[in-house]
């Protein structure tokens, strides 16, 4: 059940109505002198056609045609059978309630804006898909770099184990150091296996994001994705002031545009509903032309102008021999009008709620953008600290290895230093990934995901 609140919009599509009626009727006549017969028989045919069109301004235009044919058994007739025709135009228009394109065109304007909203919904979904693919790609890139680190650490541990065995053979170091070297090598082998497994999982996740079929496609399952772009954190973010970022988000975010649209539609509806409180005042005008002709009855002498068939009657109509005009005003007002007042009150409440929800969306947007900027800045600081820490740990390891070669350090100290370096490398990669993810989230929060990655909505729509 569809209920329209407020003034009813005229039917804007033209409507054609036509019908034909054939009839045969018999009447008993108790006045023989008047009818000339006790049994009056009618044979009738009537034709009706109408085209009506509603106007956005609040009016209607209607053109009607009536045609009739009558053949009766009355001996007193002068013309029999007879044909009549009528062609008329009726124009009516509202002046108060239901007046104006603003009131009657509200549903058309709302539908057009909702159509644009559906496009924005697709754009928002596309942004989410792109952000998801970017996140998974950089996760794969981080995992690939981590594999490289772990493989290099494993190779170093293997070389160190081989060097330790040689030094034990010549008696340079005690045999117990071989156990520590092998333990360090086993730890690096385990770390490499974990890194390889994580890289495979992230590769599968990216395949699922890029394909409809995912790993169910044998060709895709057998293929491998290699992250060719290296994970790099720029030296500076070059972010404009927060006020400019908020302005960008207000202009680019599809959900913000939808919130504005909902507020606009609610205001449009509220202004239209208020028109329903007005009384009804209508003006109307009609103009019609009629004609009638028939066949002369034997023995009668009718006016020759009225002798003829249906064509002669139509000729009278188009010549406007018998015109009829009428104009009028119709006024109607409900003394209480409680239904319209209730509709208006409910719609005003909906309007206020929509405005509050829109403002809530705008406020939440400001909080989100500010939080994302702070998160990005914090991620940069953490990455810089992690990179600096990794550099220091590398230098410490190099120093310990030189000391070990000179006999001033122990293998346990070197193994601990290498373990610290592996931890520092993983921390640096995690900090870089966190920065990249926060940058992607900021672009998405500003509505710049597609622009930053050179993706067109039109190309996405036309894609197979």
Buried (B, 14 or more C-beta within 10 A) or exposed (E): EEEEBBBEBBEEEEEEEEEEEEEEEEEEBEEEEEBBBEEBEBBBBBBBBBBBBBBBBBBBBBBBBBBBBBBBBBEEBBBBBBBBBBBBEBBBBBBBBBBBEEBBBBBEBBEEBEEEBEEBEEBBEBBEBBBBBBBBBBBBBBBBBBBEBBBBBBEBBBEBBEBBBEBBEEEEBEEEBBEBBBBBBEBBBEBBEEBBEBBBEBBBBBBBBEBEEBEEEEEBEEEEBEBEEEBEBEEEEEEEEEEEBBEBBBEBBBBBBBBBBBBBBBEBBBBBBBBBBBEBBBBBEBBBBBBBBBBBBEEEEBEEEBBBBBEBBBBBBEEBEEEEEEEEEEEEEEEEBEEBEEBBEEBBEBBEEBBEBBEEBBEEBBEBBBEBBEBBBEBBEBBBEBBEBBEEBBEBBEEBBEBBEEEEBBBEBBBBBBBBBBEBBBBBBBBBBBBBBBBBBBBBBBBBBBEBBEBEBEEBEEEE
